[in-house]
Amino acid sequence: MKFHSRILFRGFSTSLQLTKHYKFPWSEMKPPGTISITVLGTGHNRGPKSLLLDTGMTRYLVNCGEGTQRILTEHRSKAARIQHAFFTQMSWDYVSGLLGVALTARTAGVKKLTVHGPPKVEELMQLTRHFADCETTDIVCSEILSKPFIDNAFRVRAFPVSLGTPSTTNILEPDYKRVKFDDDASKKEVTTYAYYFQTLQPRFKLDKAKCLALGIPRPVLESSAVLSILDGPGLTLENGIFIASDQVTSPAPFTPNFLILDCPSAEFIPLFAENQELLSAITEQPTEENLYSGLSLLIHLLPEGMFSSAEYQSFIDGFTKRVTDHSPLKKLPESQLPGPDVLTHSVHHLVVDGSGCIPPVRGIYSQSTILHHFFDARVYPLLHDVQSANRKKAITEAAQHRPSPFDSVVYAQPQMQYCLRPWTGFQTPEFESLDETHLLDEAFDPLYVTREEAETQFATMRSTLDEHLPSASGLSSSGPVSDRLHEQQGCTQTAFTQPYPELTFLGTASSSPSKYRNISCILIQLSPDDYLMLDCGEGSLNQLYALHGPTVAGDILRRLRLILVTHMHADHHGGIFSVALARARLLQLDNSGESPLLPILAPPAFARWMTSFCDLFSHGSIVSLFILPSVYISPCPTHLRPPICPLRLDSSYAMEWKSLLDRLQLEIHPIKVPHTGTSWAYMLRGPQYKLSSEEVEEKESQTCWSLVYSGDTPECDDLVEAGRHCDLLIHEATMSDEHKDLADRARHSTLGSAIRTGESMRASFTLLNHFSQRYGRLPMLDTFRPSVATAFDFMKIRFDDLRRLPYYVPYYKYAFGKHWDTQQAKAEAYSWRKYREQHQERPEMTVVSKSNAESKQSKTVCN
């Protein structure tokens, strides 16, 4: 009976899935009961400048900059209802997060995402299909430029405004004035799109008090029969009483219209002021009875400082006056308005200009503060917003400022809402403090591990560390390492006492970002003036700003010399153009004469992506690409051992690459790995950093450090041989050992296989990286191994820090007790489910074995 019930339930669930995305004709669907606008990102510190419209049934994105996917994930904004995306510019700053959102939407079951505005957005998404890690939702371009978009909530019209010789998008300034690049990008036409949303008004509102007074039973009110009152001739009750519509309804409250206006520079202001088509659309009375003219909310997407400028204020004053003259508010009865306050300002202004300093995500602050306080203050630094007193003060003051629902001008903060239906205006959520004490207190759940229990374990950890590594006392010391430890770990003295290289993990997750981990990116400082990156997933620039703040992050970007790309899955290169753009803008503002081109070493497919990027966007050339098979002999000759691809020396292109390596005093050796057809690992070698001129200058006599980065790969013999005796192996460990079948299917490594690779390689140290979203807080590893540790976002290490990391591994679970227990339970459930699938007998076999047992039992009794 239970088996049949389960089948029926599964069938019912399947039918629900089939109807989940069925689209009813708009004429049959009623206007939604709620409509709200949420600020996802304000554009602060190069974050996304994005909005989310929600009707309860459908969600609409307005712009989708890099990091939007992570914001949606952290705030549990369900991607299953995102079916439309409106873009105000064909700018990388506005569309760079679309691939990530499309992947999330596909996972949530959305089969089609309609994009509105720039026609090239659809072309952009078509280009990403050859490197997307999995299938994305289908991207369809609407016809909004030729006719209005209409659904059950809105009628939307788009108004393109073009400028032939703009000085837009190519800056990194707080001011709204623009600085041009000296290239063809400044001569390209830039188009911005304004969107006028007219809300479809419901005709009547059911008055439940009147219904109950007339004796309509509550079950009737909660059933579909109530529709015959609102839309039909009326309703006859069982007692014969006829209820007409006008007896139990009243006019529905008014829902305002709104306009989204993107003005990227002062040069666009007169174009908007003179746009008669836009003004006519707002002021003309529509012929449809469920639409009104005018608007009550104007959303400004601007550079910081523009809104308060005299030129823009003059435009807004004139625009608002013309709109106010045609406002329907004064003609409506008071019963349809939320209150007299709404008439104080006929138009409310929401300014999204990057000045909102409250961070759009919070999980990263909790994670880093816990690791900093309880484990290692040097390896796990505090993020800039927590460390800087000025930043904390600014964020606290911004959080305390709560606008009134119908204020005239409000500057956007993340997660701020404007509610249109019911019309309650601005709503500001409570922002939780970034105070260290608060972040630490909220980390512990008494149901799992109390703070007192955890601190007892951390005291044991410190005692163990002091006993085995006396120089590491205090958890933040980086003193000299004993010869005994070097001998035990097989490391050279040079490799473990130098200030460089210093590694910063900006992303340690696989596939897609989570609340606590971003996707792949490792920043390596080679010297005081040189940095490189190993992979650069979407959101890497946001991570850099979160860790260091704009000033230090800008200095790092100026000194970024190279990015190495392991393969063409989006989680390994999706953030490159954002980093390259930010770097190019900074160098242009510096006017230092340094080339804005950022060198990239990547597989051949990246060339097509780079060419398409330059064709689609008006940013000009920002990348200098080196293709792996063009600068290295690939495939590696079979007679070469170890199997590392040698440099080509047969072209000026290859010699340019060699010249770059010589300037960096770096050796880079690619190693083919079997994740995809064009996946690579990298081995890096560099000389001892000379602290003074008195040190040995001859390169041959210096001791080199070596680092191997696996990228994505299953166990690979060539990688083991090529990286033999390296100082540090950074190896992906996407899955736990319980999920080995999933790892094999995706050609990834498990924790166990990554550790085995390090042992076979005889690497001095193995650092595990690239964890599945199943292990958002921490991977399933709590066993001490003297040369193995796990990476976390914002971890900053030198080689002499590695010796301390293994002692922390058994104790991470006490800092994140709830997550550890949850992961353990899920892993056990998965293992048990696999066991049952592998050992479950067929029903007929069960019957046969049962009859055989009964036969044997009867024979035994007879004997």
N, C-alpha and C positions, 0 to 999 in steps of 0.2 A: 504493500500500500504506500509506503514511504517513497518507493522508487517511482511509482506512477505519479504521485503528487509532485515529485521533483521534476518529472518530465513536463507535466502541465504547467508548472511554474516557469520552467525554462521557455516553453512555448509562449507564455504570456509576456515574458520579458522580451523575447524576440519581436513580438508584435509591437511592443512599446518602442523598441529601437527603430522599427520600420516607420512608425508614425512620427517619430521624434522630429524629423526634419522635413515632414511633408508641408508644403507651402500652400495654404489656402488662398483662393483669390481675394485680393484686397477688398473687393466690394462686399465680401461676405464677412470680413473681419471688422470688429468694432475698434474704435480708438482705445489705446491702452489706458489703464487706470492710473499709472504713474509715469512720469518723465523726469529725469534728472540729468545733470551734466556734472561730471567729476573731473577734477584736474589730476592727471596722472603724473605729469612732469612739467616744471616751469621753465626748463632750459638752463637752470643754474649749474655752473661748472661743467658745461658741455653735456649736460644730461638732456633727455628728450623733452621736447615742448609738445606735449600730447594731451588730448582730452578723450573722455569716454562718455558717450550718451547711452543711457539705459532706459528702456521703456518697460522693463519687466519681462518682455517677450523677445526683444531683439536688442543687440548692442551695436553701437556705431563708434568706430575709432576716428578721431580727427588727428591726423599725422601719427607717425609711428617711428619715432627716433630710436636710436640704439639704447637699449636698456628697458624698453617698454615691456618686453616679455617678462623680465624679472620683476618689474613692479606689479604686473598683473598676477604673477605667481605668488608673491609675498602677501598681497592683499586679498588673495583668494577670489579674484574677479574671474568668474567662470568664462573660459574661452568658447564654450559650447554655443553661446548665443551671439558671438561676434560674427556678423554676417556682412558688414559694410565697413569700408574705410575711406574717409575723405582726406585728400591731400591738398594742402594749400600751396605747395611748391614742389617742383621736381628737383629737390635738393637732397643730397645724401644725409644731411642733418635731420630730414623729415621722413625718409623712407628706409633708413638703414636697419631698423628693427622689424621690418615687415616679414622677412624670411623666418625669423624666430617665432613671431606670432602666428604665421601660417603653419609652421610645424606643430605648435601647440594646439591650434584650432583643429588641425587634422586629427591629432591624437584624441581630442575631445569629441570628434564625430562630425565636425563641420565639413561638408563636402564642397561648398562653394563660397568664396569670399569675393564680393563685388567691390571693386575700387572705383572711386569717383575722382575726377579731376585730370591730372596730367596723363595723356594717353600712353606715355612711355613707361608707366609703372608696370603695366602688364608685360611689356617687353623685358623689363628688368627681371621680373619673376620667372619668365621663361628661361632666361640665361642661367638662373640659379639651379635649375633642375638637374644639370649634369653633375653638380657637386653636393646637392642636398643629401644628407645622410639617410634620409628616408622620404617617403612620399609626402608632399605638402598638399594642403587643400587647393582646389582649383581656383585660379585667379581670373576673374572676368571683369573687363572694363565696361562701365556703364555708358549710356548715351546722354549723360547729364549736360554735356556741352551743347547739345542740339535740342533737348527737350527736358522739362523738369523730371526729377526723380520723385515718384509718389509711392508710398506704402500706407499702412493703416495708421501711422503716427504723424508723418510729415509730408509736405510738399517742399522739395528742395530745388533751388535754382543756383547755378554756378555762374560767376561773373569773372572771366579771365581779364587780367590787367597786365599788359606787357610793357617792358622797357627795353629799348634796343641796345643801349650802351650802359648797363648798370655797373655800379661798384658794389655788388651785393655778395653775400655769402662767404666771401673770401677774407674774413677778418676774425680776430679774437680780441675784441675791445669791449669794455664796459659801456662806452659811449655809442650813440646811434650813428655817428658819422663814420663813413666807410673809407677803407684804404684799398687801393687796387693792386692786383698782381700785374706785373709787366709781361703778360702773355696774352694769347688769343682768347682766353677765358673771359677777359673783361669786355670783349667785343660781342659776345654772344647775347642773344635775346634771353631775358629772364622773365618768366610769367608767374604771377601769383594769382591765386583763385580765392575769391570771396564767396561764401555760401550763405544764402538767405533761407532759413528754416521757418516755414509757416506750419504751425501745429494744427492738425485736424481737430476741430472742437466737437466733443460729444454734445448731442442735442439736449438730453435730459439727464437729470440725476434722480435716482430713486430715493425717496425719503422713507426710511424704514420706520420712523415714528408714525407717519401717516398710515403706512401699511398695517402696522400692528393695531392702530386705533380703529381701522376698518375691519379688523378680524381676519386678515390674511395670515394663515398659519406660517410659523417660521420655516418648516420644511419646504413649503412652496417658495418662500423667498430664497432659499438656498439651492433651488433646483432650476433647470432650464426653463420651466414654465414662466418664470418672471420675465423672460424675453418678450412674451406676448403682450406684456404691459408696456414695455419700453418701445417696441418696434411694431406691434400688431394692433389689432382692433381693441384689445382689452382682454380681461381674464374673468371667466365665470367660475366661482367657487363651488364646492360640492353642495353648499346650502342654497345654490341658485342665485346668489348675489353677484351682480356684474360689477366689475371694477374697471373703470375707464382710466386711461393713461393720465389725464390731467388731475385725477383725484389723488394720486400718490407720487407725482413727480414734480420737480421744480427745475428751472433752468440750470444747466451744469455750470460750475465755476469756470471762469475764463482762464485759458492757458495762453501765455504770451508767446510771441514770435521772437526769434533772435537771429543775429548776424555774426558770422565769424569773418574777421577782417585781418589779413596778414599783410603788413606793410614792412618789407625788409629794409628799406632805407628811406631817407627824406625825399629822394627823387620820386618816390611813388605817391607822395601826399597829394600833389596837384592832379595826378591821374585819377585818384579816388574822388577828389572833390568835384571833378568835372565829369564824372561818369553818370550820365543821365539815365542810362539803362538801369543801373543799380538803384538810383533814387526813384525812378518811376515804378520799379517792381515793388518797392517798399511802400510807396504812398498811394498807389492805385488800389481802389476797392475791388477785390476779386468777385467774380460772378458766382462762385460756389458759396452756398449758404453756410457751410461748415468751416470757412476760412475768413480770416480778418486781415486787414492791412496793418502797416506799422510794425514796430518792434519795441520790446521793453528791455532787452538785454543785448549789449554789444560787446563781443569778446575780441580783444585786441591781441594779436600775436606780433610782438614788436621787439626790436633791440632795446636793451636796457637804457633808460634815459630819454627815449623818444617821446613817451606819452606826456611828459611834463614840458616838452619843448614848446616854444611860442608858436611855431609853424603848425605843429600837430594839434595844439589846443585850439587854434583858430579854425582848423578844419573840423574838429569835433563840435565846436560851438555851432557852426553853421549847419553841419549835418544833423545834429540833434534838434535844432530849431525846426528844420524842415520836416523831420520825422514826427516831432511832437504835434505839429499842426494837423497831422493826419492820424493821430493816435485814436483808437476806438475806446480808450479807457473812460473818457469823460461821458461817453454815451451809454455806458453799461450801468445797470442798477447795482447798488451797493452789495446786494446779495451774491453777485458774481465775482466780487473782488475780495481779496484777503483782508482788507482793512484800509483805513484812510492813509496809512503810512506809504502805501504803494504809489499814491499820487504825488507825494512830495518830490520825487524825482521820476520824471516820465521815462527816462532811459537809465538803466544801470550799466556800469562799465566794469568788466572783468579784464584786468590787465595781466597778460602772461608775457613777461619780459625778462625772465631769468633772475629777477631780484628776490624771489621767494627763496630764502636760505634754508628752510627746513628740508632735511634730506628726504627723498621719496621712498627710501627703503631703510629698515631699521635692524634687520637680522644681523647684518655684518658687524654692527657695533656691539651687540650682545656677545657674539662669538669671539671677536678679537679681545674684548675687555676681560672675559673669563680666562682666556689663555694667557693674557698678559699678567693678570693679577695672581693666578694660582700656579703658573708653570714657569715661564721664562720671560722676563721683561725685555730682554734684548732680542730674542728670537721672535717674539710676538708683540710688536710695537702697538701702541694705542693709535687709533685712527685720528686724523687731523681734527675732526669735529669734537672729539672727546678730549684730545690733548690740548688744544688751543683754548685759552681762557676767553679770548675775544670771540671766537666762533661760538663757544657755548653760550656766552652772553647774548650774542645776536640771535641765536636759535631760540633761546628762552624768551627773549622779548618778542620775537615774531610769534611764538606759540601763545603767549599771553594776550596778544592783540587779536580780539575776536570781533569781526565786523558785525554790525546790525544786519538783520535779514534784507533790508532794502536800502542799504547805503548806496550813495551815488557812484563812488569809485572804490573798487577793492582790488588790491594786488594779490595775485594768485599764490597760494601755497599748496603743496601736494595734498591730495585727498579732500580738498575743499570742494563743496558741492553747491550748485545752484538748482533748487527744486522748482520745476515748472508746473508739474501736476502732482499733488496739489501745489499751488503757487505759494511757496513759503520763503522764496529767496535764498540768500546765502546761508549755508550751514557749514560750520567749521568743526571738524572732529577734535577730540582731545588728543594732544600730542604727548606721548610718553617721554619723560626726561631722558637725556643722555648722560646723566650723572652716573659716575662709576658705581657708587653705592647702590643706586637703584638697579642698574644693569646686573650687578652681582646678585642682589637679593632675589630678583625675579627668575634667576637661572635655575633655582632648585625647587623641586616639587617634593613635598614630604611623603607623598605616596611612593616615591621611588628612592630618592636619596636626599636627606636633609643637609643643610649647609654644614651643620656641626659634624655629621658623619663624614662628609666629604673632606672637611678640613683636617680631620683625624688621619684620613688616608694620605692627604697631601703632606702632612708632617712626616709620615712614614717614608714617603717618596723623597723628601728632602734629606732625611737621615741616611737613606740608602745612597743617595747621590753624594753626600758628604763623605760617606765611608769609602766609596769606590773612586770618586773624583774629587779629592779635597780642594783642588783649584777652582772647582765649579761651585763652591759654597755661595749661597745667596741667589742662585739661579740666574744671575745676570752677569756673572764674571766671565771674562773671556781671556783668562790668564794663560800662561804657557802650558803646554801639554807634556806630561811626563814621558820619558823615553820608554817606560814600560808599556804605556798605553799605545804609543806608536808602534812598538814591536808587536803588541797583541793584535792590532788592527791592520798591520801590514802597510802603514802609510809612511810617506817621506816626511821629514821634519819640515821641509819647505812648504809642502802642500797644506800643512795644518797650522801654520803660524802667520800666514800672509793675510793682509786686509782685503785682497782681491784674488779671485772673483768673489763678489757678494751677490747672492741670489735672492730675489724677491718673487714669491709666488702670488701672481695677481689672479689666477684662476686654477682651480684644482678639480673641477667637475667635468663630467663627460656629457656630450649631447646637448643639454640645455641647462640654463642656470637654475639654482634653487635659492631658497631664502638665505642660506649660509655660504654657498659656494658659487662662484662664477665659472665659466668654461675656460678652456686651456689658455694659459699665458704665463711665461716665466721671464722676468726681467733680470738680466745679468749685468752687473757693473764690472767692467774689465779693468778700469783705471779711473782716476778722478774725472777724466774727461770723455770716457767712452762707455756706452751702453749698447747692448743688443737684446733682442727678444727671441725666445723660442716659442713659436706659434703666437697667435694673437686673435683669440676668439672675441665674439661680440661682447661689448661691455668692458673690455680691458682698459680703455681710456677712462671710463667712469671709476674703475677700481683704482687707477693711478691717482686720480684726483681725490678719491675718498681717503687714501692712505696718506698722501703728502700735502693736500691742499693745492690751490692754483699756482702759487709761486714756485715751490719746489718741483711740482709736477711739470711746470713749464720749463724749468732748467733741465730736467731729465729729458724731456722731448727734444730740446735743442741739441743735446749730446747723444741722442739715439742714432747709432750708425748703421744698424742692420737688423732685419727680421728674417729668421729662418722658418720656413713653412714645411711641415712634415708631410702633409697630404691635403687633398682638396675637400675634405669634409668641412662643413660650414663652421663647426665649433672650434676649428683650428685656425681659420683665417678671416672670419667674418668681421673682425674689428680692425683690420689693417688700414682700410681707407679712412676711418675716423681718426686713427692715430696719425696717419700721414697728413691728413688735412690740418689737424691741430698743429702739427710740427711746422708745416709749410706756412701757416698763418703767423705763427710766432716769429719765424725767421724773416718773413716779409716785413713785419712790424719793426723788427730789430734793424732792418736795412743794413745788415752786416756784410752782404755780398755772398754769403754762403749759399750753396745750391739748396733749393727746397726739396730736391728729389731724394726720397728715402730708399736706399738699396734694399731689395728683397731677393732672397734665394728661394725658389719655389719650383714645383713640378711644372711641366709644360702647360697644363690646363689653366694655370693662373694667367698666362699671357692673354688668352681669349677674354677672361674675366676683366683684366686690366684695360684692354682695348675697348671693351663694351662700356666700362665705367667712364672712360674719357669721352666716348661718344654720347652717352646719356646725360652727363652732368657738365655743368659749365665751370668746373673747378680747375681746368687745365691739368698739366702734367705734374704729378706729385710723387711718382714712384719710379725708381730706376730698377728694372727687373733683370735678374740673372736667372736663366733657365738651367736647371740642374744638368740635363744631358749636354748642354752647350758649353758648360765650364768644367764638367767632370766627364771622364770616359765612362759611359753607361751603355749596356750593363758592364759590371765589373769583370775584367778578364779572369777567366777561371783559374789561371795559374797563379794569380796574386794571392798571397797570404800575409797578413789577414785580409779578408775580402772587403777592402775599402776602396771606393772609386778614386782613381788618381786624377789630379788636375790636368786639364788640357792646356797646352802651351802653343796651340797652332792658330790662334786668331787674336786680333786686338781686343775683341770682346772678352776672351778668356784672360788675357793679360790685364785688362782693367779690373777683373775680379781678383786676380792675384795681387794687384797693387793695393786693393782695398784691404786684403788680408795682411799684407805687409805693414800697412799703416796701423792696423789694429794689433800687430804682433800676435797673430792668431792663426792656428791651423784648424780647418774645418774639413772633416771627412764624412761624406754621406755613406750610409749603409742601407741597402735595400731590405725592406721587411715586408712580410706577406699579409698586411691588413687589407689593402686594396692593390690594384695593379700599379699604382704610382705612389706608394707609401715609402717613406724614408725615415731612418733614424740618423742621428748626428753624433759624431764624436768631436769634441773640442779640446784643443791643447793650447796652453798659453804659458809664457815664461814666468818665472818668479818676478813679482813686482818689486822694482828697486826703490827702496825707501830713501836712499841717499846716493850721492855720486861716488861714495867710497865703496859701494858694493861692486861685485864682479860684473863687468860689462860684457864679457864674451858670452854670447848666447849659448855656445856649446857647453860651457861649464855651468850653466844655470840648470837648476832642477825645475822641470815643467810640471804643471798640474794638468790633469786630464778629467774630462767629464763626458759621460755618455747619456744622451736623451733618447729614449726609445720611441717617442711618438706613440702611435697606436699600433699594437702588434700582438699576436700570440707568441708563444715560445719560438725562438728563432736561433738556429745554430750559428748562422753567419754573424748575428749580433753578438752572441757570446764570444766568438773567436775574435771579432774586431775590437771588442771592448776589454779584452783581457787585461787584468791588473789596473783598471782605471781607479782613480781616486773616488769618484762618485758616479753611481748609476741612478738616474731618475727614470723609473720604469712605471708604465701604466699598470694599474690594478683595478680595472673597471668593475669587476664582479668579485663577490666572495666565493669561496670554494663551493658552497652549496649551490651556486648558480653557474657551475662549470658548463652545463649544457647551453645556457644562454651565451656565455662567453665564447664557446666554440662556434656557435652559430654566427656570431657577429665578428669573429676573428679578433677577439680581445683576449687579455690575460686576466687571470684570477689573482688574488692575493698570494696564494701558494705558488703559482707558476712564476710570478714576478720575483718572489724571494728565491726560488730555485735558479732563475736566470742569474741573479746576482751572485749566488754561491758558485755556479758553474763558471761564471766570468771571473771569479775571484776578485770581485770589486771590493775595494776597501769599505765602501758604505753603499747601501741601497736605500733610496728614498722613494716611497710609494706615492703614486699620484694618479689623477684622472679617474675619480670615483663616480660610480653610477649614482643617479638621484635617489636610489634606495638608501644610500648612506649619506644623507645630506649633512648631518653634523659630524659624524666620524665613521670610518670604516670598521668592519667587524674584526678587529685585531686588538688583543689585549695581552699578548704574550711577549715577554722581554726577550729580545735577540740583540746581542751586543753591537750589531752593525746594520740594523733595520729600523726605520722609523716611517711615519706617515706625514704627508704634507697637508697644510691648512692654508686657506686664503690669507694673504698678507704676512705669511711667515717670511722672515728675513734671516738668511744664514750665510755665514762664512764657513770654510772647511773646519775651522777650529771649534765651531759650534756643534758639529755633527755628533761628537762623542757624548753629548748630554741627552740628545733626543731619545735614544732607546729607553732611558730610565723613565720617560714620561708616558710611554705607550700603555703600560698596564693601568694607568690612573686616569686616562681621559674619560673612561666610562663613569667615573664618579662626578665629573663636572657636567656630563650630559646624560644623567641616569635615565631619564624618561626615554630619550631617543635610543639609548643602548638596549633597554628592555624591549622596546617596541620592535627594533630590528631583530633581536634574538627570537622573539615570538614569531615574526613573519618568516624568518629563515627556517625555523622548526616546522612551521606549517607548510612551507614550500617543499621541504625535504620529505615530509610525510605524504604530501600529495603525490610527489614523484614516485615514492615507494609503492603507494597503492596503484598507480597507473602501471608500474612495471610488474607488479605481482598479482594484480587482480585477475581472478579466474573467470572464464566465461560461464554463464548460468548453467548451460547443459553439462559442463564438466563438473560443476558443483553437484548437480543431481546424480550423475554417474558415481562420483566418489561417495556420495551419501548412501546410495543403494548397495555399493560394494561393502561399505562398513557394516550395514545392517545384515548383509548376507554372512559376513565373517562372524558377527556376533551370534547369529542363530546357530551356526555350525559349532561354535565354542560351547554353547549351552547344551546342544544335543550330545556332544562328546562327554 
